[in-house]
Amino acid sequence: AFEERVRALKASTDQARAIVEASPDDDGAMNEALMRLTQQMTFDLLMQLNVDPETIEFPKLVRAISDMNRSSVALKKYRDEMREKVAAAA
């Protein structure tokens, strides 16, 4: 089951990479969609793993989630800055 999940994750990653390469996106919408997909996949994986609360390293898990959220905020800030630059140039 684990190897199946790894294969599915690799396939999803390859597909996302192909989409990004085929559709350049200055606005960051693709990156935001990929971030949301990653967050959803992480949540789904955690739900499927039936993790034993006694063995999981919650600080590492929380840090990973925090890093994803920080990345999402930075992406939104960058998108807003680019929109302002485009509006100013127009």
C-alpha atoms as one frame of an Amber mdcrd trajectory, in Angstrom:
protein
   0.000   0.000   0.000   2.866   2.368   0.815   4.564   1.739  -2.526   1.247
   2.413  -4.271   0.996   5.764  -2.481   4.560   6.637  -3.447   3.849   5.807
  -7.104   0.646   7.868  -7.029   2.461  10.795  -5.445   5.224  10.617  -8.058
   2.640  10.521 -10.842   0.828  13.528  -9.376   4.089  15.416  -9.043   5.075
  14.626 -12.626   1.654  15.737 -13.864   1.816  18.973 -11.894   5.296  19.680
 -13.258   4.095  19.058 -16.826   1.145  21.407 -16.332   3.381  24.157 -14.980
   5.828  23.762 -17.860   3.015  23.790 -20.436   1.200  26.760 -18.896   3.557
  29.427 -17.570   1.734  31.520 -15.015   3.014  34.941 -13.987   0.075  35.433
 -11.652   0.981  32.464  -9.446  -2.413  30.789  -9.763  -0.813  27.510 -10.782
   1.528  27.583  -7.801  -1.374  28.321  -5.493  -3.319  25.408  -6.956  -0.312
  23.133  -6.525   0.091  24.284  -2.924  -3.545  23.502  -2.204  -3.209  20.123
  -3.889  -0.151  19.368  -1.755  -1.979  20.363   1.404  -4.951  18.199   0.473
  -2.760  15.229  -0.356  -0.917  15.614   2.957  -4.188  15.662   4.847  -5.501
  12.634   2.936  -2.290  10.734   3.565  -2.415  11.455   7.291  -6.018  10.260
   7.415  -5.157   7.008   5.592  -2.047   6.134   7.557  -3.844   5.433  10.846
  -0.938   7.027  12.673  -0.337   5.903  16.245  -0.383   9.086  18.359   2.273
   7.566  20.619   4.814   7.249  17.808   4.205  10.295  15.599   6.549  13.226
  16.013   3.995  16.027  16.253   6.562  18.849  16.345   7.891  17.757  12.941
   4.381  17.381  11.548   3.342  20.789  12.831   6.539  22.307  11.416   5.828
  20.825   7.994   2.291  22.202   8.036   3.600  25.569   9.207   6.151  25.617
   6.383   3.423  24.899   3.829   1.247  27.667   5.221   4.153  30.133   5.266
   4.889  29.249   1.655   1.258  29.832   0.745   1.280  33.259   2.413   4.516
  34.204   0.635   3.019  33.110  -2.678  -0.073  35.259  -2.135   2.083  38.249
  -1.182   4.173  37.794  -4.339   1.020  37.511  -6.459  -0.387  40.717  -4.967
   2.908  42.557  -5.531   2.976  41.434  -9.167  -0.606  42.598  -9.677   0.300
  46.001  -8.251   3.329  46.267 -10.560   1.257  45.309 -13.594  -1.439  47.834
 -12.641   1.173  50.553 -12.121   2.786  49.775 -15.467  -0.576  49.884 -17.217
